[in-house]
Amino acid sequence: MTVASQLPTEAPKREFRPRRGPKLWKIATYAVLLVFAAVYIGPLLMLVLTSFKTLPEFFRNPTGWPESFGFGNFTEAWDLANFPRYLLNTVLYTSVATAIFVATSVLVAFPIARGYFKGAKFILTLYLIALFLPPALIPQFQLILNLGLFNTRIGYILLFLVNPIGIIILVNYMKSIPKELDESAAIDGCGYYRFIFTIIVPLIRPAVATVTVLHAIGIWNELVLPTIYLTNDDLYPVTRGLIVFEGLYGSQWPQLSAAVIMLMIPMLLLFVFLQRYIVSGLTAGAVKG
């Protein structure tokens, strides 16, 4: 018997095959996703279809396709809701309030994230609690009334300068920035405000974009507050102008749908433009801290 015959033979290699999960689980997952997609897309599709119908056609078949696609409802809604004037008011309220809110929120969130004063964690906890509290409409109304800011642009803008979710997102994102930057800036003689707006803000751009879009959408779509605090037609935002489609004996649903679509387009474009920043900002704010 030779030495080679006594050596152990090498076992045949088995081909590696990735383990496949059960197909039933995948089918159930896709089914759930399709249900959620239908829940969200269905009303939006119905809104678009309704905007191209006449009122008799809508009553005959509310969920069906329109007989002809025309833009008559959009032109009528533009004139009836006084879109040019009210849209200008909405742009003014949204841009000014959002700009002030983002700038002040960055200044508030930075010392909280760094813990540069006693009670920083307690302040952050108060912001978290505020997320679950209802809006204090009566004290808020009394404050605006006593300040003499009722039915004014300044008073209406002041209503949107506090938003707990914006502070929370910014604080959680700022915690991911190393503190060594603060020390280096202090050694180089960089001022506090210059350090925040020239160094910190560019680093937290996704969080700033997220807070900007969320806050702007909230102001743009607000309907309750202008109904309470604004009684002058010249000060109405565009959402307040939608009330003209509510009649005594019925509503002009096709024209109202057209007005809602026109109201939705600017915020939709803003979201699409800042989408990549929003996704990264929300993700970082959720996992960092």
C-alpha positions as CSV (number, residue, x, y, z in Angstrom):
1,M,0.0,0.0,0.0
2,T,1.5,3.4,-1.0
3,V,1.7,6.5,1.1
4,A,-0.6,8.4,-1.3
5,S,-3.4,5.8,-0.8
6,Q,-3.3,6.3,3.0
7,L,-3.9,10.1,2.8
8,P,-7.5,11.1,3.5
9,T,-9.4,12.0,0.5
10,E,-10.8,15.6,0.2
11,A,-14.5,15.9,0.8
12,P,-16.4,17.2,-2.3
13,K,-17.2,20.9,-2.1
14,R,-20.9,21.8,-1.8
15,E,-22.2,24.7,-3.8
16,F,-23.3,27.6,-1.6
17,R,-26.9,28.6,-2.2
18,P,-28.5,31.6,-0.4
19,R,-31.4,30.7,1.8
20,R,-34.6,32.0,0.5
21,G,-37.3,33.3,2.7
22,P,-40.9,32.1,2.4
23,K,-42.7,33.5,-0.6
24,L,-45.9,33.8,1.5
25,W,-44.3,36.5,3.7
26,K,-43.1,38.5,0.7
27,I,-46.6,38.3,-0.9
28,A,-48.2,39.6,2.4
29,T,-45.6,42.4,2.6
30,Y,-46.4,43.6,-0.9
31,A,-50.1,43.3,-0.2
32,V,-49.9,45.5,2.8
33,L,-47.8,48.1,0.9
34,L,-50.3,48.1,-1.9
35,V,-53.2,48.7,0.6
36,F,-51.3,51.7,2.1
37,A,-50.5,53.0,-1.4
38,A,-54.2,52.8,-2.3
39,V,-55.2,54.6,0.9
40,Y,-52.9,57.5,0.1
41,I,-53.1,57.7,-3.7
42,G,-56.9,56.9,-4.0
43,P,-58.2,60.2,-2.4
44,L,-55.5,62.2,-4.3
45,L,-56.6,60.6,-7.6
46,M,-60.2,61.4,-6.8
47,L,-59.3,65.0,-6.1
48,V,-57.6,65.4,-9.5
49,L,-60.5,63.7,-11.4
50,T,-63.0,65.9,-9.6
51,S,-61.2,69.1,-10.5
52,F,-61.9,68.3,-14.2
53,K,-65.6,67.6,-13.8
54,T,-68.7,69.8,-13.9
55,L,-70.9,69.9,-10.8
56,P,-73.8,67.8,-12.4
57,E,-71.2,65.3,-13.6
58,F,-69.7,65.1,-10.1
59,F,-73.1,64.3,-8.6
60,R,-73.8,61.7,-11.3
61,N,-70.5,59.8,-10.8
62,P,-68.3,61.1,-8.0
63,T,-65.6,58.5,-8.4
64,G,-65.6,58.0,-12.2
65,W,-63.5,59.6,-15.0
66,P,-64.6,63.0,-16.3
67,E,-66.3,63.1,-19.6
68,S,-63.9,65.8,-20.9
69,F,-60.7,67.3,-19.4
70,G,-60.9,71.1,-19.2
71,F,-59.3,73.8,-17.1
72,G,-62.4,75.8,-16.6
73,N,-62.6,74.9,-12.9
74,F,-59.1,76.1,-12.4
75,T,-59.7,79.6,-13.9
76,E,-63.0,80.0,-12.0
77,A,-61.4,78.9,-8.8
78,W,-58.5,81.4,-9.4
79,D,-60.9,84.3,-9.7
80,L,-63.5,83.3,-7.0
81,A,-61.0,82.5,-4.3
82,N,-59.1,85.7,-5.1
83,F,-55.9,83.7,-5.5
84,P,-53.5,86.5,-6.6
85,R,-54.1,88.6,-3.4
86,Y,-54.5,85.8,-0.9
87,L,-51.6,83.8,-2.4
88,L,-49.3,86.9,-1.9
89,N,-50.4,87.0,1.8
90,T,-49.7,83.3,2.2
91,V,-46.3,83.6,0.7
92,L,-45.5,86.5,3.0
93,Y,-46.7,84.7,6.1
94,T,-44.9,81.5,5.2
95,S,-41.6,82.9,4.2
96,V,-41.2,85.5,7.0
97,A,-42.5,83.1,9.8
98,T,-40.4,80.2,8.5
99,A,-37.2,82.3,8.2
100,I,-37.6,83.7,11.7
101,F,-38.4,80.3,13.2
102,V,-35.5,78.5,11.6
103,A,-33.0,81.2,12.6
104,T,-34.2,81.4,16.2
105,S,-34.5,77.6,16.5
106,V,-30.8,77.1,15.5
107,L,-29.8,79.6,18.2
108,V,-32.0,77.8,20.8
109,A,-31.1,74.3,19.8
110,F,-27.3,74.7,19.8
111,P,-26.8,75.4,23.5
112,I,-29.3,72.7,24.4
113,A,-27.5,70.2,22.2
114,R,-24.1,71.1,23.7
115,G,-25.4,71.4,27.3
116,Y,-23.8,74.8,27.8
117,F,-26.2,75.8,30.6
118,K,-27.9,74.0,33.5
119,G,-31.2,72.5,32.8
120,A,-30.6,71.9,29.1
121,K,-31.9,68.3,29.3
122,F,-35.0,69.6,31.3
123,I,-35.7,72.2,28.6
124,L,-35.5,69.5,25.9
125,T,-37.9,67.3,27.9
126,L,-40.3,70.2,28.0
127,Y,-40.2,70.4,24.2
128,L,-40.9,66.7,24.0
129,I,-43.9,67.0,26.3
130,A,-45.2,69.9,24.2
131,L,-45.5,67.6,21.3
132,F,-48.3,65.7,23.0
133,L,-50.2,68.8,24.3
134,P,-53.1,70.4,22.5
135,P,-52.6,74.0,21.3
136,A,-53.6,76.6,24.0
137,L,-56.0,78.6,21.8
138,I,-57.7,80.6,24.6
139,P,-54.5,81.8,26.4
140,Q,-52.9,82.4,23.0
141,F,-55.9,84.4,21.8
142,Q,-55.9,86.5,25.0
143,L,-52.2,87.3,24.6
144,I,-52.6,88.4,21.0
145,L,-55.6,90.5,21.9
146,N,-54.0,92.2,24.9
147,L,-50.9,93.0,22.8
148,G,-53.0,94.8,20.3
149,L,-52.0,92.4,17.5
150,F,-55.4,90.9,16.7
151,N,-56.2,91.1,13.0
152,T,-52.7,92.2,12.1
153,R,-50.0,90.6,10.0
154,I,-47.4,90.7,12.8
155,G,-49.8,89.1,15.2
156,Y,-50.5,86.3,12.8
157,I,-46.9,85.7,12.1
158,L,-46.1,85.5,15.8
159,L,-48.4,82.5,16.1
160,F,-45.9,80.3,14.1
161,L,-42.7,81.2,15.9
162,V,-42.8,78.2,18.2
163,N,-42.7,74.6,17.0
164,P,-41.3,71.8,19.3
165,I,-40.6,69.3,16.5
166,G,-38.2,71.7,14.8
167,I,-36.2,72.2,18.0
168,I,-36.0,68.4,18.6
169,I,-34.8,67.6,15.1
170,L,-32.1,70.3,15.3
171,V,-30.9,69.3,18.7
172,N,-30.6,65.6,17.8
173,Y,-28.7,66.5,14.6
174,M,-26.3,68.9,16.4
175,K,-25.4,66.2,18.9
176,S,-23.6,64.4,16.1
177,I,-21.2,67.3,15.5
178,P,-17.9,67.0,17.6
179,K,-17.3,69.5,20.3
180,E,-13.8,70.0,19.1
181,L,-15.1,72.4,16.5
182,D,-16.3,74.7,19.3
183,E,-12.9,74.8,21.0
184,S,-11.1,75.4,17.7
185,A,-13.4,78.3,16.8
186,A,-12.9,79.8,20.3
187,I,-9.1,79.6,20.0
188,D,-9.2,81.2,16.6
189,G,-11.3,84.1,18.0
190,C,-14.5,83.2,16.0
191,G,-17.6,84.9,17.5
192,Y,-20.6,83.0,18.7
193,Y,-23.1,84.0,16.0
194,R,-20.5,83.8,13.2
195,F,-19.6,80.3,14.4
196,I,-23.2,79.1,14.3
197,F,-24.2,80.6,11.0
198,T,-21.0,80.0,9.1
199,I,-19.8,76.7,10.5
200,I,-22.7,74.9,12.3
201,V,-25.5,75.7,9.8
202,P,-23.7,74.3,6.7
203,L,-23.0,71.1,8.7
204,I,-26.7,70.7,9.7
205,R,-28.1,71.6,6.2
206,P,-30.3,68.4,6.0
207,A,-31.9,69.2,9.4
208,V,-32.4,72.8,8.5
209,A,-34.1,71.8,5.2
210,T,-36.3,69.3,7.1
211,V,-37.4,71.9,9.6
212,T,-38.0,74.5,6.9
213,V,-40.3,72.3,4.8
214,L,-42.2,70.9,7.8
215,H,-42.8,74.4,9.2
216,A,-43.6,76.0,5.8
217,I,-46.2,73.3,5.0
218,G,-47.8,73.8,8.4
219,I,-48.2,77.5,7.8
220,W,-49.2,77.1,4.2
221,N,-52.1,74.7,5.0
222,E,-53.3,76.4,8.2
223,L,-57.1,77.1,8.1
224,V,-58.2,77.4,11.8
225,L,-55.9,80.2,12.9
226,P,-56.7,82.7,10.1
227,T,-60.4,82.1,10.7
228,I,-59.9,83.1,14.4
229,Y,-57.3,85.8,14.2
230,L,-58.0,87.5,10.8
231,T,-61.2,89.3,10.0
232,N,-60.0,91.7,7.3
233,D,-60.3,90.4,3.7
234,D,-57.0,92.1,2.8
235,L,-55.1,89.9,5.3
236,Y,-56.6,86.5,4.4
237,P,-54.3,83.7,3.4
238,V,-55.3,81.5,0.5
239,T,-56.7,78.8,2.7
240,R,-59.2,81.3,4.1
241,G,-60.3,82.0,0.5
242,L,-61.4,78.4,0.0
243,I,-64.5,79.1,2.2
244,V,-66.1,80.9,-0.8
245,F,-66.8,77.5,-2.3
246,E,-69.0,76.6,0.7
247,G,-72.6,77.5,-0.3
248,L,-75.8,77.5,1.7
249,Y,-77.3,74.6,-0.2
250,G,-74.2,72.8,-1.3
251,S,-70.5,73.1,-2.1
252,Q,-68.8,73.7,-5.5
253,W,-66.8,70.5,-5.2
254,P,-65.1,70.6,-8.7
255,Q,-63.9,74.2,-8.2
256,L,-62.9,73.5,-4.6
257,S,-60.8,70.5,-5.8
258,A,-59.1,72.7,-8.4
259,A,-58.3,75.3,-5.8
260,V,-56.9,72.7,-3.5
261,I,-54.6,71.4,-6.2
262,M,-53.4,74.9,-7.0
263,L,-52.7,75.4,-3.3
264,M,-50.8,72.1,-3.1
265,I,-48.4,72.7,-6.0
266,P,-46.0,75.2,-4.4
267,M,-45.4,73.0,-1.3
268,L,-45.1,69.9,-3.5
269,L,-42.4,71.6,-5.6
270,L,-40.6,72.7,-2.4
271,F,-40.7,69.1,-1.1
272,V,-39.4,67.6,-4.3
273,F,-36.6,70.2,-4.4
274,L,-35.4,69.5,-0.9
275,Q,-36.4,65.8,-0.7
276,R,-32.8,64.4,-0.4
277,Y,-32.1,66.8,2.5
278,I,-35.4,65.9,4.2
279,V,-34.8,62.2,4.2
280,S,-31.3,62.4,5.6
281,G,-32.3,65.0,8.1
282,L,-35.2,62.9,9.5
283,T,-33.0,59.8,9.5
284,A,-30.2,61.4,11.4
285,G,-32.5,63.1,13.8
286,A,-34.1,59.7,14.6
287,V,-30.9,57.8,15.3
288,K,-28.4,60.3,16.6
289,G,-28.5,61.7,20.1
